[in-house]
Amino acid sequence: MNKQELIDKVAKKAGISKKDTQAVIDTITEAIMETVKKGDKVTLVGFGSFSSVKRAARNGRNPQTGKTIKIPARKAPKFSAGISFKEKVK
């Protein structure tokens, strides 16, 4: 499912316009990204948690040449599914 399909499905289930649904989804995703970027955690009970993790600098290998390269430290987004979500996927 892509974003447009999600908007269509949510709009139909909620009985609101696709334009309003898109605005809500855009606002939610933006709020989650801003919060995680600041280093805070977003928890949607039953659905899951969004957070950021620190990845240490490490050595890697260029698959084409085989040469060793340095991969710098960085922060990466992380999602952990909630119990209800995991149960529905089973």
N, C-alpha and C positions, 0 to 999 in steps of 0.2 A: 504494500500500500504506500503510495506516495502522498505528499502533503495535500494535493488537490482532492484526492480520494478521501482522505481523512476529513477535510473540510466538508465535503459533500455528505459524508456519513453523519458527522456531528450535527450539521445543520438540519438534516432530516430528522434525527432522533430528538433534538432539542426543540424543533419547530421554530427556528429562527433563520434569518436570511444568511446566505453564504457569505455576504460581505461582512456582516457582524461576526460570524463564526471565524472568518479569517483574521479579523482584528483581534479577537480574543486569543486565538491560538498564537498569533505573532507576539502578542503582549506577554503571554505565559512563557513562551520559549525565550524571549528577550530577558525577562525577569530572572529566569533560571540561569541563563548564561552570565548575566551581570553578577548575580549572587555567588556563583561558583568561581568566577574570575577573581572576586574579592577574597576567596579562600574560605567562604562559608559553605555550609551544607544545606541542601533543600531536600526535605523529606515529605513525600506524599504518602500518607499512611495507606498501606495495602497495595500501593503501586510500586514504590521504590524510592531510592535516595540518589541524588546527584551530588557529587563532591569532586574535589581535585586532589590529585596525588603528585608527590614530587618524584621525579625519575632522576636518579643519579647519573652523572657523566659516566660514560663507558666506552670501551673500544668495540668497534664493529668491523665488518669486512665488506668491501665492495664486491658484490657477486660477479661483476664482469671481469674485474682485474685481479681479484684476490688480495688486493692491498688492504692493510689495516688502516682504518679511519677513526678519528675521535668523534664520538657522538656527545654533544653538549648536554648538560643537565637542563631539565625543563619541567614544567607543570603540565599534567595531562588530565582531561576530564575522565570521570569514572561514574558508572551507573551500577547500582546494586538493586536487583529486583526484590520487591517485597513479597511476603508470604502469600498473600492472596493472588498476586500476579503469577508466582511460581505454581500455585495450585491449579490455576486456570490453564496453564500451558501443559501440564502433565498429560 
